[in-house]
């Protein structure tokens, strides 16, 4: 490259002035970027995630005028857009930080949240697996994040496995016990779901959702048996008195199991007095037990 030298003192002075101006301009830009970053940190602390993301984004742009890329600002802009559930804005920031080798486990968590928020669940799973491999000391955190991903995306088979792995590390985590039980319930694996819901209630007796779901499961199991016996007897062409007696006795025995569901459902109704699902279950259970007055009260509430 040919070095251009000043021809005279005037040109020398002009070149020095230009150099001084450029240096001052870069210094001002750097100062502005630092101020923007500081403001972003303050807004993030106040949980003003959109404002924080916008300021981090502006700070990175200001650093760019000085030919600098601040990967921290890129990541933070994406992370805060993700927190605000503006996933379409978050993803380009996070992916750029990833491409620039920003190496923190939180980047992988935020990327997984952004991919999940945009319904690209395979990418979310893949980035979590990659992060888990890179940050072995954070294995527990990645296991929990993966469990949430599977549950929230409706992948209940995978959720059960992931939640069992998470629970092997924190066996008394009420949240993960509840999600495990709920996943089993969604898969109609009722006996296993009952065990998990009972563990939740042993640790937290007033867990509203676990109380309701356990009551509903007990009801469903009992009512399914009641319906099957009713259909079996109804399908008989010429039932005898003995058949009638045996079926009636069996229905009474089955109905006794409603006693498991009713206390849980009644407790749930106190917490949610307008919950139609609870009211409907109680209405049927009371009627099966010949508690007509209570059944009518429930029916009137539907």
Residue pairs with C-beta under 8 A, 6 or more apart in sequence:
6 12
6 14
6 15
26 65
26 66
29 62
29 63
29 65
29 66
30 62
30 63
30 66
32 62
33 59
33 60
33 62
33 63
33 66
33 70
34 59
36 55
36 56
36 58
36 59
36 62
37 55
37 56
37 59
37 70
37 73
39 55
40 51
40 52
40 53
40 55
40 56
40 59
40 73
40 76
41 52
43 49
43 51
43 52
43 55
44 52
44 76
44 80
49 80
49 81
49 83
49 84
50 80
50 81
50 84
50 86
52 76
52 80
53 76
53 77
53 78
53 79
53 80
53 81
53 84
53 86
53 89
53 90
54 77
56 73
56 74
56 76
56 77
56 80
57 73
57 77
57 93
59 70
59 73
60 69
60 70
60 73
60 74
60 77
63 69
63 70
63 73
69 100
71 97
71 100
71 101
71 102
72 102
74 93
74 94
74 96
74 97
74 100
74 102
75 93
75 94
75 97
75 102
75 104
75 106
75 107
75 110
77 90
77 93
78 90
78 91
78 92
78 93
78 94
78 97
78 110
78 114
79 90
79 94
79 106
79 107
79 110
81 87
81 89
81 90
81 93
82 90
82 94
82 110
82 113
82 114
82 117
85 117
87 113
87 114
87 117
87 118
88 118
90 110
90 114
90 117
91 111
91 114
91 115
91 118
94 107
94 110
94 111
94 114
95 111
97 107
98 107
98 111
103 134
105 131
105 134
105 135
105 138
105 141
105 142
107 131
108 127
108 128
108 130
108 131
108 134
108 135
108 142
109 128
109 131
109 141
109 145
111 124
111 127
112 124
112 125
112 127
112 128
112 131
112 145
112 149
113 124
115 121
115 123
115 124
115 127
116 124
116 149
116 152
116 153
119 153
121 149
121 153
121 155
124 149
124 153
125 146
125 149
128 142
128 145
128 146
128 149
129 146
131 138
131 142
132 138
132 139
132 142
132 143
132 146
135 142
140 166
140 169
140 170
143 162
143 165
143 166
143 169
144 166
144 176
146 162
147 159
147 162
147 163
147 165
147 166
147 176
147 179
148 179
149 155
150 156
150 158
150 159
150 162
151 159
151 163
151 179
151 182
151 183
154 186
156 183
156 184
156 186
156 187
157 187
159 179
159 180
159 183
160 180
160 183
160 184
160 187
163 176
163 179
163 180
163 183
164 180
166 173
166 176
167 173
167 176
167 177
167 180
170 176
172 203
174 200
174 203
174 204
174 207
177 196
177 199
177 200
177 203
178 196
178 197
178 200
178 207
178 209
178 210
180 196
181 193
181 195
181 196
181 197
181 199
181 200
181 210
181 213
182 193
182 209
182 213
184 190
184 192
184 193
184 196
185 193
185 197
185 213
185 217
190 217
190 220
190 221
193 213
193 217
194 214
194 217
194 218
197 210
197 213
197 214
197 217
198 214
200 207
200 210
201 207
201 210
201 211
201 214
204 210
208 268
208 271
208 272
211 264
211 267
211 268
211 271
212 264
212 265
212 268
212 271
212 272
212 275
212 278
214 264
215 261
215 262
215 263
215 264
215 265
215 267
215 268
215 278
215 281
216 261
216 265
216 277
216 278
216 281
218 257
218 258
218 260
218 261
218 264
219 258
219 261
219 265
219 281
219 284
219 285
221 257
222 254
222 255
222 257
222 258
222 260
222 261
222 285
223 258
223 284
223 285
223 288
225 254
225 257
226 251
226 254
226 255
226 288
229 247
229 250
229 251
229 254
230 251
232 247
233 239
233 243
233 244
233 247
236 243
239 247
251 288
255 288
255 289
258 285
258 288
258 289
259 289
261 281
261 285
262 282
262 285
262 286
265 278
265 281
265 282
265 285
266 282
268 275
268 278
269 275
269 278
269 279
269 282
272 278
276 302
279 298
279 301
279 302
280 298
280 302
282 294
282 298
283 295
283 298
283 299
283 302
284 295
286 292
286 294
286 295
286 298
287 295
